[in-house]
Each structure stands twice: as structure tokens, then as C-alpha cells.
């Protein structure tokens, strides 16, 4: 179950449900408990005083899953590795956008991903994954987790259902499929994974192997405004909050969210291994959530203009923008179902002339910043093959269509005409 309703956790005005962007201003925080402060203070503390020894014992029983009759429904404040007011406010507000019962925040996106996978996949198990994934996730699943006895089998994100089922059957021969992990749209190629199909496969696996693997979805590229995987067949959404949710390129954080049942083992493991997030970063993220819809929609509008300019440029071979999916195609149909008319602001394009030409363009940009990451207010661009995905096997990159001249851009909220002018002058160097 989600947290009990209190005067500061009401989601409706009478019979009118309130929108997430309204609730993000105050949900989960009672100003009366903080000297009337409109914004939550930063609770920069490692530990919290109990009113009695009995209360402390009850809180630890509830936190450890050993609740007794008469104990509170949720643990009170104990120690900031377990809970903290800033953590709780942020987690409450994150659930609003994705329609989740519970959220957990982490010290990085990879902290969220690794903790979630470790909570469900154990020695001898198999992870069925889409590919490409964010480079760090590919490295974790393919190179790190096998050191702990966890194997993986992959399928290309845009593959036909028959090929995906072949990957599933191959995985079953290796062990129990403990989790289905996907990223949609993919980073950086913007391919689309069908979440309804993933849920169907998870149900079938539950019948066949006696364990239904959760469908875990990296929603960083479109979420939380452009897409809500929990409404499309996903069980857990994971995020790099560093990106669009943080939105200002000034913090590192991650999150996972889903039903209370799904999040219970994740929360327990986070407390055990300490991948939790600090109070100050939580405070910054709660601030950023207030403007996430404004920022993301502005960036989406700018990206459409820039992508349309690049599509017609003679020195650009291909633009991998979701708004250019062919109507009636499988990807277009799935994308419309999962994200509607939201096409995001992060996409890749291939510069004519390969890596050397791409580097010349990158070095000539003046407004767009040459840096990894995405989702900030400023526009960022990088060459994935030599940066974010440099650790991915070259043969896999080739299999996935990573052209030597492919660059990834995250369009920000600058004036779009200025961005187009910057690309115009930079492409002259190609």
C-alpha cells in the first residue's frame, strides 16, 4: 500500500483530482511542522532523536519488516541512511508523475539501476535485456554482474516479436529469468521497446518458471512528462534524476518507483548497502520538480525545430528523432501508444564523413556545449562511440547501427533560432 493519507498528502480538491504539477508545490510537506516555512528546510542530520526507547524499538521493527501489533504503519525518522524528511518529501512527489505507490531515491542513476537489479537477480539467474542501453548499464549487466553469477541475454530494442522470443528461450536455457530490463526510447538511437509485449512475456514466464520477472524500464529519456511506463506494462521505472528531473546539470541522483510490493525488496537492499541519496540533493530535486513540465515541454518544442533543420542539411546523413518515425510502422504505433505526441529532446544524428567530420563539427560549436549527459536547461552534445558508449564492445555498437559519425544532442531551452544558427556555422567545418 502507498503511504496513508494525511492533511499534507491529499491529492484532490473536494471531488477534483489535482494534477502532478500542482501537487509538486506542496505534497508531502506540512509547513506547520517547520516553523511555517513554505519550502522544506534542509534536514542536514545523520540521526534523529526518539521520544522514548520503546518508540525507537518500534521504528526499527517496522523498518526491518518485523512489525508487531500496535506499531506504526510506517517507520518514523531514525537515521538518514533509512529515511530523512527531505528524502520522504522527494519520494512522495516523484510518485505523482509516474502514478506509482512508492519511490526510492539513490545517490546516482547507476545506484538505482544496480540496486534494483541486485534486489531481483541472484546467482544463477538471467536478466533478459533490450539493447542498446545506457553505456553504464550495458557494462553493469554484461561485465560486472556475471562476476556474481548473473547472466544475461539480449534482444535489439526494435526487433520483431519472434526475435525477442528467441532471446527469451535462449535465456531460459541458462537459468531462471529474474528480470526483464529495457530502456525505451533507447539511448542514443531512439528505438522503441513495446512495453505491452514485455508485460505479456513476463506473464508467460511466470506461468512457465513459477516466478514472474518484473519489467524494469529506464524512463530517463522521456520521463516523467513524456511517458509513464507503469501505465503501459512496466512494473518498476528507473531514472537518472541527474537528467531531466534535476534539469540544471548541478547534481547526481537516481530513482526507482513502482508498487509497494515491488519496491519493498529494493528499499530493503538500499538500506543495507547504502546507495541512498543525501538530504541536500533531495532538496534540490524537490525544487526542480516544480518546473519539470515547463522545462521538458519547452525543450521538446525546441528539439522539433532543430531536428527538422538537421533533417534537410546536406552534411547530415540521418536524424534519429522520434518525431520522424514512419506513420504505420511498428515503432510509430508503439511510440504513439506509449508516449503520444511527445518526441523528447534527446536524439542522435549522423554526420557525413565519419568520426573525423563529426569531431570537426563538435569542435566548431559555440552555443551548444560539448559534454556528456542530457536533460539540462542547456543544450549538450557528445560523440557516444568515444564517450558514453566507449566501453561497449565495438562489435555490439556496429550491430546496433552506431555510425562512426553519430553524435547525440540534448536540446535545452535556449532560443531555437540561436541553436540552429550554431549548427549552421559548425556544419560548415565538416
VEXDO-17256 format. One line per field, with one value per residue (C-alpha): residue number from 1; residue in three letters; y negated, z negated, x. Coordinates in nm, 4 decimals. Layout:
BEGIN
voba: (NUM / ...)
paza: (Ala / ...)
yy: (Y / ...)
zz: (Z / ...)
xx: (X / ...)
***
This chain:
BEGIN
voba: (1 / 2 / 3 / 4 / 5 / 6 / 7 / 8 / 9 / 10 / 11 / 12 / 13 / 14 / 15 / 16 / 17 / 18 / 19 / 20 / 21 / 22 / 23 / 24 / 25 / 26 / 27 / 28 / 29 / 30 / 31 / 32 / 33 / 34 / 35 / 36 / 37 / 38 / 39 / 40 / 41 / 42 / 43 / 44 / 45 / 46 / 47 / 48 / 49 / 50 / 51 / 52 / 53 / 54 / 55 / 56 / 57 / 58 / 59 / 60 / 61 / 62 / 63 / 64 / 65 / 66 / 67 / 68 / 69 / 70 / 71 / 72 / 73 / 74 / 75 / 76 / 77 / 78 / 79 / 80 / 81 / 82 / 83 / 84 / 85 / 86 / 87 / 88 / 89 / 90 / 91 / 92 / 93 / 94 / 95 / 96 / 97 / 98 / 99 / 100 / 101 / 102 / 103 / 104 / 105 / 106 / 107 / 108 / 109 / 110 / 111 / 112 / 113 / 114 / 115 / 116 / 117 / 118 / 119 / 120 / 121 / 122 / 123 / 124 / 125 / 126 / 127 / 128 / 129 / 130 / 131 / 132 / 133 / 134 / 135 / 136 / 137 / 138 / 139 / 140 / 141 / 142 / 143 / 144 / 145 / 146 / 147 / 148 / 149 / 150 / 151 / 152 / 153 / 154 / 155 / 156 / 157 / 158 / 159 / 160 / 161 / 162 / 163 / 164 / 165 / 166 / 167 / 168 / 169 / 170 / 171 / 172 / 173 / 174 / 175 / 176 / 177 / 178 / 179 / 180 / 181 / 182 / 183 / 184 / 185 / 186 / 187 / 188 / 189 / 190 / 191 / 192 / 193 / 194 / 195 / 196 / 197 / 198 / 199 / 200 / 201 / 202 / 203 / 204 / 205 / 206 / 207 / 208 / 209 / 210 / 211 / 212 / 213 / 214 / 215 / 216 / 217 / 218 / 219 / 220 / 221 / 222 / 223 / 224 / 225 / 226 / 227 / 228 / 229 / 230 / 231 / 232 / 233 / 234 / 235 / 236 / 237 / 238 / 239 / 240 / 241 / 242 / 243 / 244 / 245 / 246 / 247 / 248 / 249 / 250 / 251 / 252 / 253 / 254 / 255 / 256 / 257 / 258 / 259 / 260 / 261 / 262 / 263 / 264 / 265 / 266 / 267 / 268 / 269 / 270 / 271 / 272 / 273 / 274 / 275 / 276 / 277 / 278 / 279 / 280 / 281 / 282 / 283 / 284 / 285 / 286 / 287 / 288 / 289 / 290 / 291 / 292 / 293 / 294 / 295 / 296 / 297 / 298 / 299 / 300 / 301 / 302 / 303 / 304 / 305 / 306 / 307 / 308 / 309 / 310 / 311 / 312 / 313 / 314 / 315 / 316 / 317 / 318 / 319 / 320 / 321 / 322 / 323 / 324 / 325 / 326 / 327 / 328 / 329 / 330 / 331 / 332 / 333 / 334 / 335 / 336 / 337 / 338 / 339 / 340 / 341 / 342 / 343 / 344 / 345 / 346 / 347 / 348 / 349 / 350 / 351 / 352 / 353 / 354 / 355 / 356 / 357 / 358 / 359 / 360 / 361 / 362 / 363 / 364 / 365 / 366 / 367 / 368 / 369 / 370 / 371 / 372 / 373 / 374 / 375 / 376 / 377 / 378 / 379 / 380 / 381 / 382 / 383 / 384 / 385 / 386 / 387 / 388 / 389 / 390 / 391 / 392 / 393 / 394 / 395 / 396 / 397 / 398 / 399 / 400 / 401 / 402 / 403 / 404 / 405 / 406 / 407 / 408 / 409 / 410 / 411 / 412 / 413 / 414 / 415 / 416 / 417 / 418 / 419 / 420 / 421 / 422 / 423 / 424 / 425 / 426 / 427 / 428 / 429 / 430)
paza: (Unk / Unk / Unk / Unk / Unk / Unk / Unk / Unk / Unk / Unk / Unk / Unk / Unk / Unk / Unk / Unk / Unk / Unk / Unk / Unk / Unk / Unk / Unk / Unk / Unk / Unk / Unk / Unk / Unk / Unk / Unk / Unk / Unk / Unk / Unk / Unk / Unk / Unk / Unk / Unk / Unk / Unk / Unk / Unk / Unk / Unk / Unk / Unk / Unk / Unk / Unk / Unk / Unk / Unk / Unk / Unk / Unk / Unk / Unk / Unk / Unk / Unk / Unk / Unk / Unk / Unk / Unk / Unk / Unk / Unk / Unk / Unk / Unk / Unk / Unk / Unk / Unk / Unk / Unk / Unk / Unk / Unk / Unk / Unk / Unk / Unk / Unk / Unk / Unk / Unk / Unk / Unk / Unk / Unk / Unk / Unk / Unk / Unk / Unk / Unk / Unk / Unk / Unk / Unk / Unk / Unk / Unk / Unk / Unk / Unk / Unk / Unk / Unk / Unk / Unk / Unk / Unk / Unk / Unk / Unk / Unk / Unk / Unk / Unk / Unk / Unk / Unk / Unk / Unk / Unk / Unk / Unk / Unk / Unk / Unk / Unk / Unk / Unk / Unk / Unk / Unk / Unk / Unk / Unk / Unk / Unk / Unk / Unk / Unk / Unk / Unk / Unk / Unk / Unk / Unk / Unk / Unk / Unk / Unk / Unk / Unk / Unk / Unk / Unk / Unk / Unk / Unk / Unk / Unk / Unk / Unk / Unk / Unk / Unk / Unk / Unk / Unk / Unk / Unk / Unk / Unk / Unk / Unk / Unk / Unk / Unk / Unk / Unk / Unk / Unk / Unk / Unk / Unk / Unk / Unk / Unk / Unk / Unk / Unk / Unk / Unk / Unk / Unk / Unk / Unk / Unk / Unk / Unk / Unk / Unk / Unk / Unk / Unk / Unk / Unk / Unk / Unk / Unk / Unk / Unk / Unk / Unk / Unk / Unk / Unk / Unk / Unk / Unk / Unk / Unk / Unk / Unk / Unk / Unk / Unk / Unk / Unk / Unk / Unk / Unk / Unk / Unk / Unk / Unk / Unk / Unk / Unk / Unk / Unk / Unk / Unk / Unk / Unk / Unk / Unk / Unk / Unk / Unk / Unk / Unk / Unk / Unk / Unk / Unk / Unk / Unk / Unk / Unk / Unk / Unk / Unk / Unk / Unk / Unk / Unk / Unk / Unk / Unk / Unk / Unk / Unk / Unk / Unk / Unk / Unk / Unk / Unk / Unk / Unk / Unk / Unk / Unk / Unk / Unk / Unk / Unk / Unk / Unk / Unk / Unk / Unk / Unk / Unk / Unk / Unk / Unk / Unk / Unk / Unk / Unk / Unk / Unk / Unk / Unk / Unk / Unk / Unk / Unk / Unk / Unk / Unk / Unk / Unk / Unk / Unk / Unk / Unk / Unk / Unk / Unk / Unk / Unk / Unk / Unk / Unk / Unk / Unk / Unk / Unk / Unk / Unk / Unk / Unk / Unk / Unk / Unk / Unk / Unk / Unk / Unk / Unk / Unk / Unk / Unk / Unk / Unk / Unk / Unk / Unk / Unk / Unk / Unk / Unk / Unk / Unk / Unk / Unk / Unk / Unk / Unk / Unk / Unk / Unk / Unk / Unk / Unk / Unk / Unk / Unk / Unk / Unk / Unk / Unk / Unk / Unk / Unk / Unk / Unk / Unk / Unk / Unk / Unk / Unk / Unk / Unk / Unk / Unk / Unk / Unk / Unk / Unk / Unk / Unk / Unk / Unk / Unk / Unk / Unk / Unk / Unk / Unk / Unk / Unk / Unk / Unk / Unk / Unk / Unk / Unk / Unk / Unk / Unk / Unk / Unk / Unk / Unk / Unk / Unk / Unk / Unk)
yy: (0.0000 / -0.3614 / -0.5878 / -0.6765 / -0.9986 / -1.2949 / -1.6622 / -1.7228 / -1.4161 / -1.4982 / -1.4573 / -1.6178 / -1.9432 / -1.8081 / -1.5813 / -1.7324 / -1.5352 / -1.7699 / -1.7490 / -1.6453 / -1.9903 / -2.1409 / -1.8806 / -1.9162 / -2.2534 / -2.1210 / -1.7465 / -1.5516 / -1.8581 / -2.0320 / -2.3877 / -2.3886 / -2.1290 / -2.3535 / -2.6942 / -2.7862 / -2.7611 / -2.7474 / -2.5298 / -2.2301 / -2.3172 / -2.1032 / -1.8453 / -1.8143 / -1.5490 / -1.1928 / -1.0756 / -1.1575 / -1.1557 / -0.9161 / -1.0280 / -0.7019 / -0.3763 / -0.1965 / -0.4259 / -0.3602 / 0.0150 / -0.0068 / -0.2141 / 0.0388 / 0.3283 / 0.1625 / 0.0738 / 0.4316 / 0.5907 / 0.7268 / 0.5073 / 0.6060 / 0.5205 / 0.1568 / 0.0484 / -0.2464 / -0.1806 / -0.3397 / -0.3862 / -0.7267 / -0.9162 / -0.7122 / -0.7569 / -0.9260 / -0.6076 / -0.4804 / -0.7943 / -1.1714 / -1.4420 / -1.5681 / -1.2121 / -1.1474 / -1.4703 / -1.3985 / -1.0350 / -1.1359 / -1.3907 / -1.1616 / -0.9163 / -1.1829 / -1.1990 / -0.8242 / -0.7072 / -0.4948 / -0.3877 / -0.4283 / -0.5695 / -0.5252 / -0.7745 / -0.6893 / -0.8503 / -0.8135 / -0.6663 / -0.3703 / -0.3343 / -0.2976 / -0.0530 / 0.1653 / 0.1797 / 0.2732 / 0.5466 / 0.6854 / 0.6937 / 0.9317 / 1.1144 / 1.3532 / 1.6085 / 1.8463 / 1.6091 / 1.4470 / 1.0898 / 1.0548 / 0.7123 / 0.4904 / 0.3294 / 0.0657 / -0.0581 / -0.3474 / -0.2552 / -0.2216 / 0.0166 / 0.2270 / 0.2542 / 0.3442 / 0.6196 / 0.7640 / 0.7281 / 0.6747 / 0.8900 / 1.2072 / 1.1814 / 1.2553 / 1.5378 / 1.3374 / 1.3944 / 1.2010 / 1.2472 / 0.9543 / 0.8551 / 0.5455 / 0.2917 / 0.2645 / 0.6364 / 0.8296 / 1.0246 / 1.3556 / 1.2486 / 1.1252 / 1.4609 / 1.6385 / 1.4375 / 1.5313 / 1.9020 / 1.8794 / 1.7121 / 1.9829 / 2.2437 / 2.0603 / 2.0275 / 1.8535 / 1.5212 / 1.2995 / 0.9634 / 0.8066 / 0.4848 / 0.2378 / -0.1224 / -0.2973 / -0.5013 / -0.3786 / -0.5902 / -0.7133 / -0.5593 / -0.6318 / -0.2858 / -0.1848 / 0.1181 / 0.2428 / 0.2440 / 0.4286 / 0.7127 / 0.7110 / 0.7465 / 1.0336 / 1.2121 / 1.1590 / 1.3177 / 1.6157 / 1.6595 / 1.6511 / 1.9445 / 2.1414 / 2.0922 / 2.0126 / 1.6620 / 1.3623 / 1.1371 / 0.7668 / 0.5479 / 0.2769 / -0.0295 / -0.3016 / -0.6055 / -0.8699 / -0.9886 / -1.0735 / -1.0669 / -1.1695 / -1.4082 / -1.2312 / -0.8738 / -0.6767 / -0.3096 / -0.1946 / -0.2649 / -0.0765 / 0.2587 / 0.1754 / 0.2801 / 0.0535 / -0.2722 / -0.3710 / -0.7126 / -0.9072 / -1.2085 / -1.3833 / -1.4391 / -1.5968 / -1.5786 / -1.7580 / -1.9543 / -2.2012 / -1.9881 / -2.0524 / -1.7205 / -1.3409 / -1.1208 / -0.8300 / -0.6863 / -0.3746 / -0.3570 / -0.1157 / 0.0627 / 0.1007 / 0.4752 / 0.4243 / 0.1560 / 0.3465 / 0.5543 / 0.2520 / 0.0308 / 0.3052 / 0.3533 / -0.0216 / -0.0489 / 0.2447 / 0.1334 / -0.2424 / -0.3624 / -0.6278 / -0.9965 / -1.2852 / -1.5492 / -1.8464 / -1.6783 / -1.5727 / -1.9370 / -2.0448 / -1.7807 / -1.8794 / -2.2329 / -2.1083 / -1.9003 / -2.2230 / -2.3204 / -1.9813 / -2.0009 / -2.3572 / -2.2734 / -1.9448 / -2.0716 / -2.3775 / -2.1531 / -1.9201 / -2.2147 / -2.3343 / -1.9842 / -1.9527 / -2.2716 / -2.1710 / -1.8167 / -1.9472 / -2.1770 / -1.8953 / -1.6539 / -1.8687 / -1.9522 / -1.8058 / -1.7143 / -1.5160 / -1.1586 / -1.0527 / -1.2099 / -0.9597 / -1.1702 / -1.0118 / -1.2636 / -1.1164 / -0.7613 / -0.6431 / -0.6503 / -0.2988 / -0.1413 / 0.0803 / -0.1771 / -0.4620 / -0.2625 / -0.1612 / -0.5100 / -0.6703 / -0.4250 / -0.4790 / -0.8487 / -1.0081 / -1.3223 / -1.3597 / -1.3050 / -1.4146 / -1.6484 / -1.3969 / -1.2364 / -1.1284 / -1.2256 / -1.1000 / -1.3495 / -1.2793 / -1.1869 / -0.9708 / -1.0404 / -1.2933 / -1.5063 / -1.4740 / -1.5898 / -1.8936 / -1.9897 / -1.9322 / -2.1464 / -2.4291 / -2.4651 / -2.7863 / -2.7768 / -2.4032 / -2.2677 / -1.9691 / -1.7466 / -1.4140 / -1.3898 / -1.5160 / -1.6796 / -2.0077 / -2.3545 / -2.4000 / -2.2085 / -1.9387 / -1.7258 / -1.4344 / -1.1535 / -0.8378 / -0.5967 / -0.7642 / -0.8756 / -0.7409 / -0.4105 / -0.3735 / -0.0749 / 0.1105 / 0.3805 / 0.2350 / 0.5336 / 0.4666 / 0.0975 / 0.1969 / 0.4453 / 0.1681 / -0.0742 / -0.3117 / -0.5000 / -0.6458 / -0.9939 / -0.9569 / -1.2296 / -1.2659 / -1.6008 / -1.7008 / -2.0188 / -2.2666 / -2.5746 / -2.8348 / -3.0303 / -2.7692 / -3.0081 / -3.0561 / -2.6795 / -2.6372 / -2.9165 / -2.7427 / -2.4132 / -2.6001 / -2.7516 / -2.4357 / -2.2097 / -2.4315 / -2.2752 / -1.9271)
zz: (0.0000 / 0.0504 / -0.2477 / -0.4496 / -0.3547 / -0.5820 / -0.5541 / -0.3567 / -0.1332 / 0.0142 / 0.3915 / 0.4557 / 0.4026 / 0.2966 / 0.5861 / 0.8224 / 0.8593 / 0.8621 / 1.1332 / 1.0503 / 1.1401 / 0.8770 / 0.6113 / 0.6680 / 0.4904 / 0.1526 / 0.1474 / -0.1365 / -0.3396 / -0.6275 / -0.6707 / -1.0272 / -1.1247 / -1.0028 / -1.1569 / -0.8736 / -0.6072 / -0.2609 / -0.1312 / -0.3229 / -0.5113 / -0.4503 / -0.7289 / -0.7344 / -1.0017 / -1.0223 / -1.3030 / -1.4809 / -1.8487 / -1.9651 / -2.2158 / -2.4043 / -2.3883 / -2.3029 / -2.0045 / -1.8734 / -1.9030 / -1.7183 / -1.4361 / -1.3811 / -1.3860 / -1.1180 / -0.9074 / -0.9301 / -0.8396 / -1.1925 / -1.2910 / -1.5926 / -1.6840 / -1.7873 / -1.5877 / -1.3458 / -0.9811 / -0.8630 / -1.0469 / -1.1960 / -1.1430 / -1.2562 / -1.0616 / -0.7277 / -0.5567 / -0.6134 / -0.5964 / -0.6206 / -0.5755 / -0.2502 / -0.1168 / -0.2063 / -0.0507 / 0.2731 / 0.2877 / 0.2262 / 0.5088 / 0.7579 / 0.7326 / 0.8537 / 1.2097 / 1.2719 / 1.0892 / 0.8520 / 0.4995 / 0.3747 / 0.4900 / 0.3674 / 0.4432 / 0.4827 / 0.4961 / 0.8772 / 1.1668 / 1.1684 / 0.7933 / 0.8661 / 1.1536 / 0.9724 / 0.6521 / 0.8387 / 1.0398 / 0.7321 / 0.5464 / 0.8027 / 0.9804 / 0.7818 / 0.8550 / 1.1295 / 1.2585 / 1.6005 / 1.6984 / 2.0290 / 2.1601 / 2.4551 / 2.6276 / 2.6648 / 2.3083 / 2.1478 / 2.1634 / 1.7857 / 1.7713 / 2.0569 / 1.8668 / 1.5416 / 1.6946 / 1.9384 / 1.7467 / 1.3736 / 1.2823 / 1.4404 / 1.1755 / 0.9242 / 1.1262 / 1.3002 / 1.6760 / 1.9456 / 2.2881 / 2.5116 / 2.7962 / 3.0127 / 2.8955 / 3.2303 / 3.3142 / 3.4293 / 3.1625 / 3.2967 / 3.2352 / 2.8860 / 2.8071 / 2.9368 / 2.6893 / 2.4120 / 2.4954 / 2.5014 / 2.1636 / 2.0157 / 2.1147 / 1.8992 / 1.5825 / 1.4257 / 1.5917 / 1.2857 / 1.4527 / 1.7885 / 1.8213 / 2.1020 / 2.1939 / 2.4163 / 2.6145 / 2.6385 / 2.5637 / 2.8062 / 3.1082 / 3.0119 / 3.0847 / 2.9092 / 2.6884 / 2.6748 / 2.3022 / 2.3509 / 2.5128 / 2.2249 / 1.9761 / 2.1811 / 2.1816 / 1.8070 / 1.7525 / 1.9695 / 1.7844 / 1.4555 / 1.5694 / 1.7041 / 1.4359 / 1.1269 / 1.0969 / 1.2838 / 1.3586 / 1.3069 / 1.6166 / 1.5264 / 1.7535 / 1.7757 / 1.8349 / 1.8267 / 2.1888 / 2.1957 / 1.8354 / 1.6316 / 1.8599 / 2.1966 / 2.0841 / 1.7809 / 1.8151 / 1.5111 / 1.7072 / 2.0126 / 1.8662 / 1.6679 / 1.3037 / 1.1996 / 1.3561 / 1.3021 / 1.3627 / 1.3714 / 1.1876 / 1.2925 / 1.6297 / 1.6915 / 1.3372 / 1.1889 / 1.5092 / 1.4253 / 1.4628 / 1.0984 / 0.9213 / 0.9456 / 0.8363 / 0.9338 / 0.8545 / 0.8831 / 0.8385 / 0.8607 / 0.6385 / 0.2684 / 0.3213 / 0.5947 / 0.4039 / 0.0732 / 0.1643 / 0.3355 / 0.0292 / -0.1984 / 0.0124 / 0.0417 / -0.3371 / -0.3607 / -0.1048 / -0.1473 / 0.2043 / 0.0580 / 0.1525 / -0.0682 / -0.2047 / -0.0149 / 0.3250 / 0.2355 / 0.1593 / 0.4976 / 0.6764 / 0.4985 / 0.6209 / 0.9769 / 0.9817 / 0.9593 / 1.3119 / 1.4753 / 1.7041 / 1.8156 / 1.8865 / 2.0640 / 2.2873 / 2.3830 / 2.4692 / 2.6692 / 2.8779 / 2.9441 / 3.0391 / 3.3054 / 3.4714 / 3.4569 / 3.5790 / 3.8771 / 3.9672 / 3.9432 / 4.1445 / 4.4544 / 4.4133 / 4.6893 / 4.4407 / 4.2131 / 4.3266 / 4.0759 / 3.7885 / 3.5258 / 3.3897 / 3.2625 / 3.4497 / 3.7765 / 3.7198 / 4.0280 / 3.9716 / 3.9702 / 3.8808 / 3.5761 / 3.3934 / 3.4715 / 3.3494 / 3.0248 / 2.9623 / 3.0118 / 2.7662 / 2.5029 / 2.5416 / 2.7666 / 2.9331 / 2.7017 / 2.9045 / 2.6499 / 2.6855 / 2.6954 / 3.0283 / 3.2400 / 3.5909 / 3.8273 / 3.9675 / 4.3207 / 4.3228 / 4.0099 / 3.6768 / 3.8061 / 3.9623 / 3.6509 / 3.4338 / 3.6575 / 3.6167 / 3.2407 / 3.2012 / 3.4025 / 3.1917 / 2.9880 / 2.8159 / 2.7787 / 2.5125 / 2.5799 / 2.2809 / 2.1857 / 2.0047 / 2.1159 / 1.9913 / 1.8678 / 1.9422 / 2.1717 / 2.4959 / 2.4754 / 2.7457 / 2.7465 / 2.9616 / 2.7900 / 2.9588 / 2.7932 / 2.4661 / 2.3074 / 2.5002 / 2.5385 / 2.3013 / 2.5145 / 2.7352 / 3.0838 / 3.2493 / 3.0461 / 3.1399 / 3.5059 / 3.4687 / 3.3227 / 3.6051 / 3.4298 / 3.7275 / 3.6821 / 3.7359 / 3.4971 / 3.2348 / 2.9613 / 2.8793 / 2.5871 / 2.6809 / 2.3999 / 2.3546 / 2.5336 / 2.8238 / 3.1005 / 3.3755 / 3.1949 / 3.1729 / 3.5437 / 3.6266 / 3.4186 / 3.6033 / 3.9351 / 3.8734 / 3.7128 / 4.0013 / 4.2344 / 4.0756 / 4.1955)
xx: (0.0000 / 0.1025 / 0.1584 / -0.1534 / -0.3306 / -0.2648 / -0.3642 / -0.0418 / -0.0852 / -0.4247 / -0.4411 / -0.7811 / -0.9651 / -1.3012 / -1.4015 / -1.1436 / -0.8172 / -0.5188 / -0.2519 / 0.1073 / 0.2438 / 0.0089 / 0.0839 / 0.4598 / 0.4437 / 0.3367 / 0.2609 / 0.4216 / 0.5248 / 0.3461 / 0.4701 / 0.3327 / 0.5931 / 0.8781 / 0.8091 / 0.5724 / 0.8418 / 0.6808 / 0.9654 / 1.1023 / 1.4196 / 1.7269 / 1.7433 / 2.1222 / 2.1442 / 2.2649 / 2.0358 / 1.7078 / 1.6112 / 1.3396 / 1.0788 / 1.1300 / 1.3262 / 1.0013 / 0.9445 / 1.2957 / 1.2447 / 0.9101 / 1.0599 / 1.3366 / 1.0895 / 0.8782 / 1.1831 / 1.3101 / 0.9769 / 0.9170 / 0.6209 / 0.4145 / 0.0584 / 0.0409 / 0.3470 / 0.3063 / 0.2176 / 0.5416 / 0.8701 / 0.9336 / 1.2556 / 1.5556 / 1.8795 / 1.9383 / 2.0549 / 1.6992 / 1.4866 / 1.5034 / 1.2370 / 1.3923 / 1.4099 / 1.0480 / 0.9184 / 1.1034 / 0.9917 / 0.6296 / 0.6391 / 0.8120 / 0.5220 / 0.2800 / 0.4111 / 0.4532 / 0.1414 / 0.3494 / 0.2671 / 0.6230 / 0.9543 / 1.3110 / 1.5871 / 1.9542 / 2.2962 / 2.3075 / 2.1156 / 2.3524 / 2.2945 / 1.9233 / 1.9749 / 2.2281 / 2.0217 / 1.7029 / 1.8755 / 2.0510 / 1.7189 / 1.5700 / 1.8546 / 2.0722 / 2.3442 / 2.2335 / 1.9642 / 1.9343 / 1.8452 / 1.6604 / 1.7639 / 1.6966 / 1.9923 / 2.1256 / 2.1095 / 2.2913 / 2.6613 / 2.6980 / 2.4017 / 2.5408 / 2.8702 / 2.6942 / 2.4786 / 2.7340 / 3.0624 / 3.0010 / 2.7019 / 2.8474 / 3.1217 / 2.8435 / 2.6891 / 2.4145 / 2.3938 / 2.2103 / 2.0552 / 1.9714 / 1.7432 / 1.7630 / 1.5061 / 1.3295 / 1.3454 / 1.0356 / 0.8491 / 0.9829 / 1.3431 / 1.2595 / 1.1005 / 1.4113 / 1.6190 / 1.3771 / 1.4035 / 1.7830 / 1.7736 / 1.5530 / 1.8105 / 2.0651 / 1.8586 / 1.5614 / 1.4813 / 1.4694 / 1.4082 / 1.3276 / 1.5254 / 1.4578 / 1.5238 / 1.2716 / 1.3351 / 1.6927 / 1.9966 / 2.1256 / 1.9490 / 1.5840 / 1.4477 / 1.1273 / 1.0553 / 0.6949 / 0.6115 / 0.2810 / 0.4758 / 0.7261 / 0.4396 / 0.2962 / 0.6330 / 0.6660 / 0.3234 / 0.4179 / 0.7451 / 0.5580 / 0.3470 / 0.6427 / 0.9049 / 0.6973 / 0.8443 / 0.7106 / 1.0077 / 0.9425 / 0.9547 / 1.2071 / 1.2050 / 1.4676 / 1.2448 / 1.5177 / 1.4945 / 1.1204 / 1.0054 / 0.8342 / 0.6434 / 0.6626 / 0.5956 / 0.4753 / 0.5827 / 0.3854 / 0.0662 / 0.1954 / 0.3005 / 0.6126 / 0.6493 / 0.9366 / 1.0528 / 1.4153 / 1.5651 / 1.8809 / 1.7382 / 2.0579 / 1.8937 / 1.5509 / 1.4157 / 1.7165 / 1.7333 / 2.0119 / 2.3276 / 2.4161 / 2.3508 / 2.3831 / 2.0920 / 1.8689 / 1.5272 / 1.3147 / 0.9395 / 0.6504 / 0.4010 / 0.4712 / 0.5144 / 0.7747 / 0.9607 / 0.9850 / 1.2953 / 1.4518 / 1.4090 / 1.5403 / 1.8533 / 1.9123 / 1.9143 / 2.1545 / 2.4130 / 2.3799 / 2.3002 / 2.0693 / 2.0620 / 2.1724 / 1.9282 / 2.0728 / 2.0435 / 1.6886 / 1.6099 / 1.7487 / 1.5418 / 1.2207 / 1.2886 / 1.3416 / 1.0222 / 0.8220 / 0.9329 / 0.9931 / 0.6887 / 0.7669 / 1.1315 / 1.0704 / 0.7923 / 0.9999 / 1.2946 / 1.0679 / 0.9424 / 1.2977 / 1.4124 / 1.1436 / 1.2680 / 1.6344 / 1.5641 / 1.3685 / 1.6573 / 1.9138 / 1.6987 / 1.7357 / 2.1046 / 2.3265 / 2.6036 / 2.3698 / 2.3043 / 2.0386 / 1.8437 / 1.7237 / 1.4380 / 1.1173 / 0.9060 / 1.0362 / 0.9091 / 0.7197 / 0.3418 / 0.2021 / 0.5343 / 0.5699 / 0.7853 / 0.5469 / 0.2467 / 0.4175 / 0.5557 / 0.2140 / 0.0606 / 0.3284 / 0.4124 / 0.1534 / 0.2858 / 0.5855 / 0.9032 / 1.1613 / 1.4571 / 1.7428 / 1.8291 / 2.1238 / 2.2228 / 2.4922 / 2.7400 / 2.8609 / 3.2304 / 3.2534 / 3.4206 / 3.6741 / 3.3995 / 3.1833 / 3.4731 / 3.5267 / 3.1619 / 3.1712 / 3.4812 / 3.3237 / 3.0076 / 2.9831 / 2.6440 / 2.5814 / 2.8169 / 3.0435 / 2.9689 / 2.8120 / 2.4770 / 2.1385 / 1.8218 / 1.9703 / 1.8445 / 2.1439 / 2.1971 / 2.4643 / 2.6257 / 2.8706 / 3.0096 / 2.8727 / 3.1139 / 3.4122 / 3.2482 / 2.9274 / 2.9352 / 3.3122 / 3.3067 / 3.0501 / 3.2012 / 3.2709 / 3.1011 / 2.7871 / 2.7958 / 2.8230 / 2.5356 / 2.3206 / 2.3889 / 2.6282 / 2.7727 / 3.1234 / 2.9828 / 2.6881 / 2.6550 / 2.3942 / 2.2389 / 2.0205 / 1.8361 / 1.7804 / 1.5646 / 1.7764 / 1.6273 / 1.5828 / 1.6935 / 2.0242 / 2.0714 / 2.0006 / 2.2441 / 2.5119 / 2.4637 / 2.4638 / 2.8068 / 2.9506 / 2.8455 / 3.0449 / 3.3558 / 3.2557)
***
